[in-house]
Amino acid sequence: MTRSRAALLIALGIDNFGTGLFLPLVLLYVTREIGLPLGVAGMAITAGGLVAFAVPPVAGHLVDWIGPRWVVITAFLVQATGVSLYLVADGIVTVVAVAMIVAVGQQLFYCALYVLVADVAGNVPKERPFALVAMVRTACFGAGAFAAAFVPSSYRTALVGDAFTFMVAAGVVAVFVHAPHKVARFEKVPARVSKNRPYLALILFCGLFTLSLDFFLVGMPVFVLDRLRGPSWLPGAILAVFTLSFSMSGTLALRHTRRFTRIGAMRLGSGLFAVWSALSFVAIFVPLDALPLYLMTVTLVLAAGELVFGPRGGALAEAAAPPTARGRYLAAYQYAFTFSSVLAPAVAGLFSLAVWLPWVLVAACACLAVAGLGWLGPRLPEDAVTPIQG
């Protein structure tokens, strides 16, 4: 099992290095290489991503049926195919089609990932394994984003690198990762997701929170380069600050906030994201020579919010799911991330209307998450919300 844990972390690191190479550049690739206007590019990627809403119900059944390992492998290969097809995209129709394929792969991956992590981790509280996975993925994402700034002909080279790393990661999981998985028998499932209103509310409020992070990934390069006219190296440096601080402090943040309930920690994280949004907007008033230091400092607020929210959200979703339907419940939980990843490019496209508009929208969603999670806490199972120990 120790070997499988190490192999899984290696595979996820390889995957996220490639994602860091290309994901922050996707809007810039579509605008500068394919030639779509910013607003159109954002809406095209968002339109393609809408197909992701159909994936979790199917993915959840697959995870419960064949196990999360094979779903993760399939997801890597689907994403490799989709990213590769950006090389031949030449207009809005093909961009939408490629975005659809990538979105399907992403949803398959996230619907299966945390079930696979839980299976490999064994019968232990899941905060620490989830935090360790997040630290590795974030560190490697940041390394990829930083490397992209130094790759010649960076857009196309980064794209090819992303596709290649997906295929390598699939091979590592297929050969080296083995995890016990009890195949679900599809008798009547207690408390179906669609009838479990507190769980549906958890999905909604987590989606409002994660919009900030997805917007940071795809919108910050546009904000810095197209709206602030900042230096070309700055988006990569900002991502490096985020990933470095996150990758070094995940388990430390768990220890320092262990007296919080899971809901309390998630509310704190949401509030920090609202503060980050407001401070980022203020950057339009900062002199250009002071802009790099200001934005990199502000990014620490974002990192702090994700540090206290991220592992708790996944652990709460896992703990609140019926054991006989974990795959289906955690797949449904991925709608939180589907919502944010699909919406983020369109929100970034709003920079074409007004520089303040995306920041106000993102901050409002984070504030709604703070309020909504406070209402939700007493309505979830008490043993899922209890204070985190250790």
Contacts in CASP RR format, 6 or more apart in sequence:
PFRMAT RR
TARGET T0000
AUTHOR 0000-0000-0000
METHOD contacts of the structure
MODEL  1
MTRSRAALLIALGIDNFGTGLFLPLVLLYVTREIGLPLGVAGMAITAGGL
VAFAVPPVAGHLVDWIGPRWVVITAFLVQATGVSLYLVADGIVTVVAVAM
IVAVGQQLFYCALYVLVADVAGNVPKERPFALVAMVRTACFGAGAFAAAF
VPSSYRTALVGDAFTFMVAAGVVAVFVHAPHKVARFEKVPARVSKNRPYL
ALILFCGLFTLSLDFFLVGMPVFVLDRLRGPSWLPGAILAVFTLSFSMSG
TLALRHTRRFTRIGAMRLGSGLFAVWSALSFVAIFVPLDALPLYLMTVTL
VLAAGELVFGPRGGALAEAAAPPTARGRYLAAYQYAFTFSSVLAPAVAGL
FSLAVWLPWVLVAACACLAVAGLGWLGPRLPEDAVTPIQG
1 120 0 8 1.000
1 122 0 8 1.000
1 179 0 8 1.000
3 176 0 8 1.000
4 120 0 8 1.000
4 176 0 8 1.000
4 177 0 8 1.000
4 178 0 8 1.000
4 179 0 8 1.000
5 120 0 8 1.000
5 121 0 8 1.000
7 172 0 8 1.000
7 173 0 8 1.000
7 176 0 8 1.000
7 177 0 8 1.000
8 116 0 8 1.000
8 117 0 8 1.000
8 120 0 8 1.000
8 133 0 8 1.000
8 173 0 8 1.000
8 177 0 8 1.000
9 132 0 8 1.000
9 133 0 8 1.000
9 136 0 8 1.000
10 172 0 8 1.000
10 176 0 8 1.000
11 169 0 8 1.000
11 170 0 8 1.000
11 171 0 8 1.000
11 172 0 8 1.000
11 173 0 8 1.000
11 176 0 8 1.000
11 177 0 8 1.000
12 133 0 8 1.000
12 136 0 8 1.000
12 137 0 8 1.000
12 140 0 8 1.000
12 169 0 8 1.000
13 136 0 8 1.000
13 137 0 8 1.000
13 139 0 8 1.000
13 140 0 8 1.000
13 169 0 8 1.000
14 140 0 8 1.000
14 165 0 8 1.000
14 168 0 8 1.000
14 169 0 8 1.000
14 172 0 8 1.000
15 76 0 8 1.000
15 137 0 8 1.000
15 140 0 8 1.000
15 165 0 8 1.000
15 166 0 8 1.000
15 169 0 8 1.000
16 136 0 8 1.000
16 137 0 8 1.000
16 138 0 8 1.000
16 140 0 8 1.000
16 141 0 8 1.000
16 142 0 8 1.000
16 144 0 8 1.000
17 140 0 8 1.000
17 141 0 8 1.000
17 143 0 8 1.000
17 144 0 8 1.000
17 147 0 8 1.000
17 165 0 8 1.000
18 140 0 8 1.000
18 144 0 8 1.000
18 158 0 8 1.000
18 161 0 8 1.000
18 162 0 8 1.000
18 164 0 8 1.000
18 165 0 8 1.000
18 166 0 8 1.000
19 141 0 8 1.000
19 144 0 8 1.000
19 162 0 8 1.000
19 165 0 8 1.000
20 140 0 8 1.000
20 141 0 8 1.000
20 142 0 8 1.000
20 143 0 8 1.000
20 144 0 8 1.000
20 145 0 8 1.000
20 148 0 8 1.000
20 162 0 8 1.000
20 239 0 8 1.000
21 144 0 8 1.000
21 145 0 8 1.000
21 147 0 8 1.000
21 148 0 8 1.000
21 151 0 8 1.000
21 158 0 8 1.000
21 159 0 8 1.000
21 161 0 8 1.000
21 162 0 8 1.000
21 165 0 8 1.000
22 29 0 8 1.000
22 83 0 8 1.000
22 148 0 8 1.000
22 158 0 8 1.000
22 159 0 8 1.000
22 161 0 8 1.000
22 162 0 8 1.000
23 141 0 8 1.000
23 162 0 8 1.000
23 217 0 8 1.000
23 218 0 8 1.000
24 145 0 8 1.000
24 148 0 8 1.000
24 217 0 8 1.000
24 218 0 8 1.000
24 220 0 8 1.000
24 221 0 8 1.000
24 235 0 8 1.000
24 236 0 8 1.000
24 239 0 8 1.000
25 148 0 8 1.000
25 154 0 8 1.000
25 155 0 8 1.000
25 158 0 8 1.000
25 221 0 8 1.000
26 45 0 8 1.000
26 86 0 8 1.000
26 218 0 8 1.000
26 345 0 8 1.000
27 38 0 8 1.000
27 41 0 8 1.000
27 42 0 8 1.000
27 45 0 8 1.000
27 218 0 8 1.000
27 219 0 8 1.000
27 221 0 8 1.000
27 222 0 8 1.000
27 345 0 8 1.000
27 348 0 8 1.000
27 349 0 8 1.000
28 155 0 8 1.000
28 221 0 8 1.000
28 222 0 8 1.000
28 225 0 8 1.000
29 86 0 8 1.000
29 155 0 8 1.000
29 159 0 8 1.000
30 36 0 8 1.000
30 41 0 8 1.000
30 42 0 8 1.000
30 44 0 8 1.000
30 45 0 8 1.000
30 89 0 8 1.000
30 95 0 8 1.000
31 37 0 8 1.000
31 38 0 8 1.000
31 41 0 8 1.000
32 155 0 8 1.000
33 155 0 8 1.000
33 156 0 8 1.000
34 41 0 8 1.000
34 89 0 8 1.000
34 90 0 8 1.000
34 91 0 8 1.000
34 95 0 8 1.000
35 41 0 8 1.000
35 91 0 8 1.000
36 44 0 8 1.000
36 91 0 8 1.000
36 92 0 8 1.000
36 95 0 8 1.000
37 352 0 8 1.000
38 222 0 8 1.000
38 226 0 8 1.000
38 349 0 8 1.000
38 351 0 8 1.000
38 352 0 8 1.000
39 349 0 8 1.000
39 352 0 8 1.000
40 92 0 8 1.000
41 95 0 8 1.000
41 345 0 8 1.000
41 349 0 8 1.000
42 345 0 8 1.000
42 346 0 8 1.000
42 348 0 8 1.000
42 349 0 8 1.000
43 345 0 8 1.000
43 346 0 8 1.000
43 349 0 8 1.000
44 92 0 8 1.000
44 95 0 8 1.000
44 96 0 8 1.000
44 99 0 8 1.000
45 95 0 8 1.000
45 96 0 8 1.000
45 99 0 8 1.000
45 345 0 8 1.000
46 99 0 8 1.000
46 342 0 8 1.000
46 343 0 8 1.000
46 345 0 8 1.000
46 346 0 8 1.000
47 96 0 8 1.000
47 99 0 8 1.000
48 96 0 8 1.000
48 97 0 8 1.000
48 99 0 8 1.000
48 100 0 8 1.000
48 103 0 8 1.000
48 342 0 8 1.000
49 99 0 8 1.000
49 100 0 8 1.000
49 102 0 8 1.000
49 103 0 8 1.000
49 341 0 8 1.000
49 342 0 8 1.000
50 103 0 8 1.000
50 342 0 8 1.000
51 100 0 8 1.000
51 103 0 8 1.000
51 104 0 8 1.000
52 103 0 8 1.000
52 104 0 8 1.000
52 106 0 8 1.000
52 107 0 8 1.000
52 338 0 8 1.000
52 341 0 8 1.000
52 342 0 8 1.000
53 335 0 8 1.000
53 338 0 8 1.000
53 342 0 8 1.000
55 103 0 8 1.000
55 104 0 8 1.000
55 105 0 8 1.000
55 107 0 8 1.000
55 108 0 8 1.000
55 111 0 8 1.000
55 338 0 8 1.000
56 107 0 8 1.000
56 111 0 8 1.000
56 331 0 8 1.000
56 332 0 8 1.000
56 334 0 8 1.000
56 335 0 8 1.000
56 338 0 8 1.000
57 328 0 8 1.000
57 331 0 8 1.000
57 332 0 8 1.000
59 71 0 8 1.000
59 107 0 8 1.000
59 108 0 8 1.000
59 111 0 8 1.000
59 112 0 8 1.000
59 331 0 8 1.000
59 334 0 8 1.000
60 111 0 8 1.000
60 112 0 8 1.000
60 327 0 8 1.000
60 328 0 8 1.000
60 330 0 8 1.000
60 331 0 8 1.000
60 332 0 8 1.000
61 186 0 8 1.000
61 328 0 8 1.000
62 70 0 8 1.000
62 71 0 8 1.000
62 112 0 8 1.000
63 71 0 8 1.000
63 111 0 8 1.000
63 112 0 8 1.000
63 115 0 8 1.000
63 326 0 8 1.000
63 327 0 8 1.000
63 328 0 8 1.000
63 330 0 8 1.000
63 331 0 8 1.000
64 183 0 8 1.000
64 184 0 8 1.000
64 186 0 8 1.000
64 325 0 8 1.000
64 326 0 8 1.000
64 327 0 8 1.000
64 328 0 8 1.000
65 183 0 8 1.000
65 184 0 8 1.000
65 186 0 8 1.000
66 183 0 8 1.000
67 112 0 8 1.000
67 115 0 8 1.000
67 116 0 8 1.000
67 181 0 8 1.000
67 183 0 8 1.000
68 112 0 8 1.000
68 113 0 8 1.000
68 115 0 8 1.000
68 116 0 8 1.000
68 119 0 8 1.000
68 179 0 8 1.000
68 181 0 8 1.000
68 327 0 8 1.000
69 112 0 8 1.000
69 116 0 8 1.000
69 173 0 8 1.000
69 177 0 8 1.000
69 178 0 8 1.000
69 179 0 8 1.000
69 181 0 8 1.000
71 108 0 8 1.000
71 109 0 8 1.000
71 111 0 8 1.000
71 112 0 8 1.000
72 108 0 8 1.000
72 109 0 8 1.000
72 112 0 8 1.000
72 113 0 8 1.000
72 116 0 8 1.000
72 173 0 8 1.000
73 170 0 8 1.000
73 171 0 8 1.000
73 173 0 8 1.000
73 174 0 8 1.000
74 105 0 8 1.000
74 108 0 8 1.000
75 105 0 8 1.000
75 106 0 8 1.000
75 107 0 8 1.000
75 108 0 8 1.000
75 109 0 8 1.000
75 112 0 8 1.000
76 109 0 8 1.000
76 166 0 8 1.000
76 167 0 8 1.000
76 169 0 8 1.000
76 170 0 8 1.000
76 171 0 8 1.000
76 173 0 8 1.000
77 166 0 8 1.000
77 167 0 8 1.000
77 170 0 8 1.000
78 101 0 8 1.000
78 104 0 8 1.000
78 105 0 8 1.000
78 108 0 8 1.000
79 102 0 8 1.000
79 105 0 8 1.000
79 106 0 8 1.000
79 109 0 8 1.000
79 166 0 8 1.000
80 163 0 8 1.000
80 164 0 8 1.000
80 166 0 8 1.000
80 167 0 8 1.000
80 170 0 8 1.000
81 101 0 8 1.000
81 163 0 8 1.000
82 98 0 8 1.000
82 101 0 8 1.000
82 102 0 8 1.000
82 163 0 8 1.000
83 102 0 8 1.000
83 159 0 8 1.000
83 162 0 8 1.000
83 163 0 8 1.000
83 166 0 8 1.000
84 159 0 8 1.000
84 160 0 8 1.000
84 163 0 8 1.000
85 94 0 8 1.000
85 97 0 8 1.000
85 98 0 8 1.000
85 101 0 8 1.000
86 95 0 8 1.000
86 98 0 8 1.000
86 159 0 8 1.000
87 156 0 8 1.000
87 159 0 8 1.000
87 160 0 8 1.000
88 94 0 8 1.000
89 95 0 8 1.000
89 97 0 8 1.000
89 98 0 8 1.000
103 341 0 8 1.000
103 342 0 8 1.000
106 341 0 8 1.000
107 334 0 8 1.000
107 338 0 8 1.000
110 334 0 8 1.000
110 337 0 8 1.000
111 327 0 8 1.000
111 330 0 8 1.000
111 331 0 8 1.000
111 334 0 8 1.000
112 331 0 8 1.000
113 133 0 8 1.000
114 126 0 8 1.000
114 130 0 8 1.000
114 314 0 8 1.000
114 317 0 8 1.000
114 318 0 8 1.000
114 330 0 8 1.000
115 326 0 8 1.000
115 327 0 8 1.000
115 330 0 8 1.000
116 177 0 8 1.000
116 179 0 8 1.000
117 126 0 8 1.000
117 129 0 8 1.000
117 130 0 8 1.000
117 133 0 8 1.000
118 126 0 8 1.000
118 129 0 8 1.000
118 318 0 8 1.000
118 326 0 8 1.000
119 179 0 8 1.000
119 180 0 8 1.000
119 181 0 8 1.000
120 129 0 8 1.000
120 177 0 8 1.000
120 179 0 8 1.000
121 129 0 8 1.000
125 315 0 8 1.000
125 388 0 8 1.000
125 389 0 8 1.000
126 314 0 8 1.000
126 315 0 8 1.000
126 318 0 8 1.000
126 319 0 8 1.000
127 254 0 8 1.000
127 311 0 8 1.000
127 312 0 8 1.000
127 315 0 8 1.000
127 388 0 8 1.000
128 251 0 8 1.000
128 254 0 8 1.000
128 311 0 8 1.000
130 310 0 8 1.000
130 311 0 8 1.000
130 314 0 8 1.000
130 315 0 8 1.000
131 250 0 8 1.000
131 251 0 8 1.000
131 253 0 8 1.000
131 254 0 8 1.000
131 311 0 8 1.000
132 251 0 8 1.000
134 246 0 8 1.000
134 250 0 8 1.000
134 310 0 8 1.000
134 311 0 8 1.000
135 246 0 8 1.000
135 247 0 8 1.000
135 248 0 8 1.000
135 250 0 8 1.000
135 251 0 8 1.000
136 247 0 8 1.000
138 242 0 8 1.000
138 243 0 8 1.000
138 246 0 8 1.000
138 247 0 8 1.000
139 243 0 8 1.000
139 244 0 8 1.000
139 246 0 8 1.000
139 247 0 8 1.000
141 239 0 8 1.000
141 243 0 8 1.000
142 236 0 8 1.000
142 239 0 8 1.000
142 240 0 8 1.000
142 242 0 8 1.000
142 243 0 8 1.000
142 244 0 8 1.000
143 243 0 8 1.000
145 235 0 8 1.000
145 236 0 8 1.000
145 239 0 8 1.000
145 240 0 8 1.000
145 243 0 8 1.000
146 236 0 8 1.000
146 237 0 8 1.000
146 239 0 8 1.000
146 240 0 8 1.000
148 154 0 8 1.000
148 158 0 8 1.000
148 236 0 8 1.000
149 232 0 8 1.000
149 233 0 8 1.000
149 236 0 8 1.000
151 157 0 8 1.000
151 158 0 8 1.000
184 324 0 8 1.000
184 325 0 8 1.000
184 327 0 8 1.000
189 322 0 8 1.000
189 324 0 8 1.000
189 325 0 8 1.000
189 328 0 8 1.000
190 322 0 8 1.000
190 324 0 8 1.000
190 325 0 8 1.000
191 199 0 8 1.000
191 322 0 8 1.000
193 199 0 8 1.000
193 200 0 8 1.000
193 325 0 8 1.000
193 328 0 8 1.000
193 329 0 8 1.000
193 332 0 8 1.000
194 200 0 8 1.000
197 379 0 8 1.000
198 320 0 8 1.000
198 376 0 8 1.000
198 379 0 8 1.000
198 380 0 8 1.000
199 317 0 8 1.000
199 320 0 8 1.000
199 321 0 8 1.000
199 329 0 8 1.000
199 332 0 8 1.000
199 333 0 8 1.000
199 380 0 8 1.000
201 372 0 8 1.000
201 375 0 8 1.000
201 376 0 8 1.000
201 379 0 8 1.000
202 316 0 8 1.000
202 317 0 8 1.000
202 320 0 8 1.000
202 333 0 8 1.000
202 336 0 8 1.000
202 376 0 8 1.000
202 380 0 8 1.000
203 332 0 8 1.000
203 333 0 8 1.000
203 335 0 8 1.000
203 336 0 8 1.000
204 336 0 8 1.000
205 368 0 8 1.000
205 369 0 8 1.000
205 372 0 8 1.000
205 373 0 8 1.000
205 376 0 8 1.000
206 266 0 8 1.000
206 313 0 8 1.000
206 317 0 8 1.000
206 333 0 8 1.000
206 336 0 8 1.000
206 337 0 8 1.000
206 369 0 8 1.000
207 335 0 8 1.000
207 336 0 8 1.000
207 337 0 8 1.000
207 339 0 8 1.000
207 340 0 8 1.000
207 365 0 8 1.000
207 369 0 8 1.000
208 270 0 8 1.000
208 365 0 8 1.000
208 366 0 8 1.000
208 368 0 8 1.000
208 369 0 8 1.000
209 266 0 8 1.000
209 269 0 8 1.000
209 270 0 8 1.000
209 273 0 8 1.000
209 309 0 8 1.000
209 336 0 8 1.000
209 365 0 8 1.000
209 366 0 8 1.000
209 369 0 8 1.000
210 336 0 8 1.000
210 337 0 8 1.000
210 339 0 8 1.000
210 340 0 8 1.000
211 339 0 8 1.000
211 340 0 8 1.000
211 343 0 8 1.000
211 344 0 8 1.000
211 347 0 8 1.000
211 362 0 8 1.000
211 365 0 8 1.000
211 366 0 8 1.000
212 273 0 8 1.000
212 276 0 8 1.000
212 277 0 8 1.000
212 302 0 8 1.000
212 362 0 8 1.000
212 365 0 8 1.000
212 366 0 8 1.000
213 273 0 8 1.000
213 302 0 8 1.000
213 306 0 8 1.000
213 340 0 8 1.000
214 337 0 8 1.000
214 340 0 8 1.000
214 341 0 8 1.000
214 343 0 8 1.000
214 344 0 8 1.000
215 340 0 8 1.000
215 344 0 8 1.000
215 347 0 8 1.000
215 348 0 8 1.000
215 358 0 8 1.000
215 362 0 8 1.000
216 242 0 8 1.000
216 302 0 8 1.000
217 239 0 8 1.000
217 344 0 8 1.000
218 344 0 8 1.000
218 345 0 8 1.000
218 348 0 8 1.000
219 344 0 8 1.000
219 347 0 8 1.000
219 348 0 8 1.000
219 351 0 8 1.000
219 358 0 8 1.000
220 235 0 8 1.000
220 238 0 8 1.000
220 239 0 8 1.000
220 280 0 8 1.000
221 235 0 8 1.000
221 236 0 8 1.000
222 348 0 8 1.000
222 349 0 8 1.000
222 351 0 8 1.000
223 280 0 8 1.000
223 283 0 8 1.000
223 348 0 8 1.000
223 351 0 8 1.000
223 355 0 8 1.000
223 358 0 8 1.000
224 230 0 8 1.000
224 234 0 8 1.000
224 235 0 8 1.000
224 238 0 8 1.000
224 295 0 8 1.000
225 232 0 8 1.000
225 234 0 8 1.000
225 235 0 8 1.000
226 351 0 8 1.000
227 284 0 8 1.000
227 351 0 8 1.000
227 355 0 8 1.000
228 283 0 8 1.000
228 284 0 8 1.000
228 288 0 8 1.000
228 291 0 8 1.000
229 288 0 8 1.000
230 288 0 8 1.000
230 291 0 8 1.000
231 292 0 8 1.000
234 291 0 8 1.000
234 292 0 8 1.000
234 295 0 8 1.000
237 292 0 8 1.000
237 296 0 8 1.000
238 295 0 8 1.000
238 296 0 8 1.000
238 299 0 8 1.000
241 296 0 8 1.000
241 299 0 8 1.000
241 300 0 8 1.000
241 303 0 8 1.000
242 299 0 8 1.000
242 302 0 8 1.000
242 303 0 8 1.000
245 299 0 8 1.000
245 300 0 8 1.000
245 303 0 8 1.000
246 303 0 8 1.000
246 306 0 8 1.000
246 307 0 8 1.000
249 303 0 8 1.000
249 307 0 8 1.000
250 307 0 8 1.000
250 311 0 8 1.000
253 304 0 8 1.000
253 307 0 8 1.000
253 308 0 8 1.000
254 311 0 8 1.000
254 388 0 8 1.000
254 390 0 8 1.000
255 390 0 8 1.000
257 265 0 8 1.000
257 268 0 8 1.000
257 308 0 8 1.000
257 388 0 8 1.000
258 387 0 8 1.000
258 388 0 8 1.000
258 389 0 8 1.000
258 390 0 8 1.000
259 387 0 8 1.000
260 268 0 8 1.000
260 308 0 8 1.000
260 387 0 8 1.000
260 388 0 8 1.000
261 377 0 8 1.000
261 385 0 8 1.000
261 386 0 8 1.000
261 387 0 8 1.000
261 388 0 8 1.000
262 312 0 8 1.000
262 313 0 8 1.000
262 315 0 8 1.000
262 316 0 8 1.000
262 319 0 8 1.000
262 384 0 8 1.000
262 385 0 8 1.000
262 386 0 8 1.000
262 388 0 8 1.000
263 316 0 8 1.000
263 373 0 8 1.000
263 374 0 8 1.000
263 376 0 8 1.000
263 377 0 8 1.000
263 380 0 8 1.000
263 385 0 8 1.000
264 373 0 8 1.000
264 374 0 8 1.000
265 308 0 8 1.000
265 309 0 8 1.000
265 312 0 8 1.000
265 388 0 8 1.000
266 308 0 8 1.000
266 309 0 8 1.000
266 310 0 8 1.000
266 312 0 8 1.000
266 313 0 8 1.000
266 316 0 8 1.000
266 369 0 8 1.000
266 373 0 8 1.000
267 369 0 8 1.000
267 370 0 8 1.000
267 373 0 8 1.000
267 374 0 8 1.000
268 305 0 8 1.000
268 308 0 8 1.000
268 309 0 8 1.000
269 304 0 8 1.000
269 305 0 8 1.000
269 306 0 8 1.000
269 308 0 8 1.000
269 309 0 8 1.000
270 305 0 8 1.000
270 309 0 8 1.000
270 366 0 8 1.000
270 367 0 8 1.000
270 369 0 8 1.000
270 370 0 8 1.000
270 373 0 8 1.000
271 305 0 8 1.000
271 366 0 8 1.000
271 367 0 8 1.000
271 369 0 8 1.000
271 370 0 8 1.000
272 301 0 8 1.000
272 302 0 8 1.000
272 304 0 8 1.000
272 305 0 8 1.000
272 308 0 8 1.000
273 302 0 8 1.000
273 305 0 8 1.000
273 306 0 8 1.000
273 309 0 8 1.000
273 362 0 8 1.000
273 363 0 8 1.000
273 366 0 8 1.000
273 369 0 8 1.000
274 363 0 8 1.000
274 366 0 8 1.000
274 367 0 8 1.000
274 370 0 8 1.000
275 301 0 8 1.000
276 298 0 8 1.000
276 299 0 8 1.000
276 301 0 8 1.000
276 302 0 8 1.000
276 305 0 8 1.000
277 359 0 8 1.000
277 360 0 8 1.000
277 362 0 8 1.000
277 363 0 8 1.000
277 366 0 8 1.000
278 359 0 8 1.000
278 363 0 8 1.000
279 298 0 8 1.000
279 301 0 8 1.000
280 295 0 8 1.000
280 298 0 8 1.000
280 359 0 8 1.000
281 355 0 8 1.000
281 356 0 8 1.000
281 359 0 8 1.000
281 360 0 8 1.000
283 291 0 8 1.000
283 294 0 8 1.000
283 295 0 8 1.000
283 298 0 8 1.000
284 355 0 8 1.000
284 356 0 8 1.000
286 294 0 8 1.000
312 388 0 8 1.000
314 333 0 8 1.000
315 388 0 8 1.000
316 380 0 8 1.000
316 384 0 8 1.000
316 385 0 8 1.000
317 329 0 8 1.000
317 330 0 8 1.000
317 333 0 8 1.000
318 326 0 8 1.000
318 330 0 8 1.000
319 381 0 8 1.000
319 383 0 8 1.000
319 384 0 8 1.000
320 329 0 8 1.000
320 380 0 8 1.000
320 381 0 8 1.000
320 384 0 8 1.000
321 327 0 8 1.000
321 329 0 8 1.000
321 330 0 8 1.000
321 333 0 8 1.000
322 329 0 8 1.000
347 358 0 8 1.000
347 361 0 8 1.000
347 362 0 8 1.000
348 358 0 8 1.000
349 358 0 8 1.000
350 357 0 8 1.000
350 358 0 8 1.000
350 361 0 8 1.000
351 357 0 8 1.000
351 358 0 8 1.000
377 385 0 8 1.000
END
